Amino acid sequence: MPPTVALLLSAAVAAAATPNVVLLMVDSMDGRVVGTGSVAQFVETPALDGLSQAGVTFENTYTPSPQCVPGRVAMLTGLRPDQTRAFDNGHGLAAEPYNGKLDANCVLYYDTDLCTSWAAESRANASLLDVASANADSFRVFGKIDLGANANARFGGNDTSADGFHNGPSLAIVTRGADVRRPTKPDPINITGEDVDDVHPEDWATIDRCVDYLNNDAAGAGSFFLHCSLNIPHPAFQTNETWLAKVNRSRVRALPPVWQVPGTVTQNSTEMHPYDVYQTMSKAVYRDFTAEEVATVRETYFAMCAEADYLLGRVVDAAAPFWNDSYVVFISDHGEMNMEHRQVWKNAFYEASARVPFIVSGGLVPSSQRGAVVSDFTSLLDVFPTVNAMLGVADPQRPAPGVVLNGVNL
């Protein structure tokens, strides 16, 4: 990363005695949706475009593991999955940082001995939420967390979702070794709808809570940290005409479907990498899809991105009175294959799945850096130390005794 960006952002942090931090998160947003590339031309995202123009966009940011729990654990601990032992969606942090108390859901879905073993193997002894709660005058968490470590009970209760263990081991997944050709996901067409009236009500409720906090509780609270996290544009692929109107459907439909039946003359499965064959089978897309089916899934996903943009825009608007004293950070945990490379969902290290959007915006970004686009490689691991610096933590990469983060303070 160009050193001027890091130095100027650090200077702004030092100049702000009590900065506010608004952490905006979505789930499953392809990092290429943000910016000026070809994918960004498929859908209107005015709120995210505004954040980018008022801040710094890290356009080549990647998740160390393209899944919900491992990606979020990496982001919120600053450690790789091999260090946290959070390798899949059934296995978040088995214990709380600092005191080692076992996660109640880990014990519920597995057992005390196994969770104790996982906690001993993990090097995660701090989290962004713990550090933020200790350094901000006012601290609120709304929406999806997916961390484990009793984070939902400790920080948000009924205002949060996703406990980091996803109901424990999935029978379809733990028995897949019996026949790896068996799908573990539904056919994407069966979970795609373009005329859903009451779409994603849980995310709208989350945004209502975030906006209510900014309108009624943030003023006079001193410095605040607000975690506002959506589930969309995570599948299922559900939308309606309101959001489809924001999609350049003709441009989406002009994309070649690149979708033939494996085993035919045009696409022999032996020409695919074995891992791609496995992923295609596991994700229930190892069949012939028509060009119309492929286009329908793709445009529905982009419509959900437009809906997410609108909802986040409501939070940004509500934060306007605090803008000059705030950082606004936007991030996703992983991307979405969206019918590229014969795949949907995530779990692949292709660009669509592994690349995520990352924007640092707000009034505390120096005017000379607003609109900057950083093309150097960055990672979700960088989020924790960067936000630590915003919060005024003396050593952002060592936020607590014995804690050393892998990420870089941007």
Order of alpha helices (4+ residues) and beta strands (2+ residues): alpha-beta-alpha-beta-alpha-alpha-alpha-alpha-alpha-beta-alpha-beta-alpha-beta-alpha-beta-beta-alpha-alpha-alpha-alpha-beta-alpha-beta-beta-beta-alpha
